[in-house]
Amino acid sequence: VSGNPNQIIIVGAGPVGLALAARLEAMAIDCTVIEAEAAPARDLRASTFHPPTLDMLEELGVADALIAQGLPSPTWQIRVHETSERAEFDLSLLKDDTRHPYRLQCEQHRLVGLFVEKLSRARHVDLRFGSRLVDIVETDDRVEATIERDGRRETVRGRLLVGTDGARSTVRERLGFAFDGVTYPETTILAVTPFRFEEHIPDLSNVNYVWNRTGTYSLLRLPGFWRCSLYPDAGETIEQALEPASIERKLQRVVARPEPYEVLEIRAYRVHMRIVGDYRRGRVVLAGDAAHINSPSGGMGMNGGIHDAFALSEEIERVWHGADLDVIDRYTARRRPIAEQEILSQADRNRRRMQERDPARRAELFAELRETVADPARHRAYLLRSSMIEGLRRAGQIA
Ligand SMILES: Cc1cc2nc3c(=O)[nH]c(=O)nc-3n(C[C@H](O)[C@H](O)[C@H](O)COP(=O)(O)OP(=O)(O)OC[C@H]3O[C@@H](n4cnc5c(N)ncnc54)[C@H](O)[C@@H]3O)c2cc1C
């Protein structure tokens, strides 16, 4: 048994677990972070940081270094491939609402890297890679985590355990939290290319959701490459859609060119919408993907998880200074309705909008978007919601 028995145990060193650890370090609260992998993951996942998340990361002292590694992107758009018509949203309208009135296009592993570097020098955080949580036991006044490292088991004891171990959370599974919701039928195929779309498509933003005749695609720019979300054609299996020839055909539809595309990486993923009923059970709390998952459309999953970490840290601070464990329920009361009514529902709406195939319904949706951006008050209101500021304001009002 190791560590301060009063400490907080955090399971999972993704962006959410590490944001929580960084906040606890700032509050001088002891914690141990347990991460199954030997080193931080570098796979391509979240690529957008919304304004209020950047404001929070600034408080944690990592925003400047992150911004230096990414592309600050004041606009994003929904466009029609064939006509090049677009509805462009402009985040500079939020200049009085945030210190960062833009989206930052940057890979999530860069934030994880910055946190790991910072926390390796921390006084109150013990960060352990290569340590997998396998079991949790609660006693009257403690929680004990069994971890496996190099084939050996050891127990870490603490006052509270936070599961930030992602969509397939072991913590959630061990405690038997139900994770209700749906898995969407489509598979998204992510293709990464250094091709400079910005030099071939006029008026492109760094974030573009596009309707075309056969369906939809999106183009997200990151430093040095573009990430394209593509979908299998009608009648095509996932395996066929992952073939280089199929990827090439789809990229040629975005910009036709005589040379083949250079494709750096291909990855397929399914999308879900799920949430647990209560974020806490006894001495165990969930945050981030372990508690809720949504369509990446709108880029809100990781951002919402970091917002969870901030809200949860405030209640942990009260527990650390003697408050009853029940104060943690304010975290669920503040964050769960926002996850459900703002994050999951907006992501679902964004996904449905781009998956819409009926031309008449698309025209209606597009007209509505164009009217929204043409009206400054509606445009700003839309941005406050899609940038997750509205949700944070609402959460702050929940007593
Ligand atoms: C293709 C794609 C695009 C996305 N785009 C965006 C976007 O633009 N914006 C956005 O906000 N979100 C986006 N997301 C979602 C985002 O990636 C997740 O919401 C985010 O990673 C959640 O962070 P997390 O820390 O909760 O979990 P994770 O990042 O999943 O981290 C969990 C950690 O826990 C560890 N772990 C798991 N089990 C154990 C165990 N038993 N013991 C110890 N450690 C364990 C894992 O190894 C991992 O390091 C995207 C996701 C995908 C797949």
The ligand as a Gaussian input file, in Angstrom:
#p B3LYP/6-31G(d) Opt

LIG

0 1
 C      -11.586000      10.831000     -34.231000
 C      -11.944000      11.597000     -33.000000
 C      -12.013000      12.976000     -33.072000
 C      -12.314000      13.723000     -31.942000
 N      -12.351000      15.102000     -32.043000
 C      -12.608000      15.841000     -30.954000
 C      -12.517000      17.280000     -30.992000
 O      -12.191000      17.896000     -32.016000
 N      -12.796000      17.965000     -29.845000
 C      -13.107000      17.328000     -28.681000
 O      -13.348000      18.016000     -27.676000
 N      -13.158000      15.962000     -28.607000
 C      -12.917000      15.211000     -29.704000
 N      -12.893000      13.844000     -29.607000
 C      -13.151000      13.203000     -28.320000
 C      -11.903000      13.172000     -27.443000
 O      -10.859000      12.483000     -28.094000
 C      -12.254000      12.513000     -26.117000
 O      -13.400000      13.131000     -25.608000
 C      -11.097000      12.647000     -25.125000
 O       -9.993000      11.858000     -25.462000
 C      -11.583000      12.232000     -23.722000
 O      -10.532000      12.378000     -22.816000
 P      -10.468000      11.480000     -21.524000
 O       -9.260000      11.980000     -20.796000
 O      -11.788000      11.463000     -20.851000
 O      -10.255000      10.003000     -22.035000
 P       -9.015000       9.337000     -22.948000
 O       -8.398000      10.417000     -23.723000
 O       -9.628000       8.208000     -23.592000
 O       -8.000000       8.916000     -21.824000
 C       -8.226000       7.804000     -20.986000
 C       -6.907000       7.264000     -20.478000
 O       -7.170000       6.246000     -19.535000
 C       -6.282000       5.181000     -19.737000
 N       -6.864000       3.949000     -19.196000
 C       -7.904000       3.235000     -19.693000
 N       -8.157000       2.168000     -18.907000
 C       -7.277000       2.215000     -17.891000
 C       -7.037000       1.374000     -16.753000
 N       -7.784000       0.287000     -16.518000
 N       -6.048000       1.704000     -15.901000
 C       -5.297000       2.816000     -16.120000
 N       -5.465000       3.632000     -17.181000
 C       -6.455000       3.334000     -18.057000
 C       -6.071000       5.140000     -21.238000
 O       -4.890000       4.486000     -21.594000
 C       -6.060000       6.638000     -21.574000
 O       -4.752000       7.174000     -21.527000
 C      -12.585000      13.060000     -30.724000
 C      -12.524000      11.671000     -30.666000
 C      -12.201000      10.934000     -31.777000
 C      -12.128000       9.432000     -31.692000

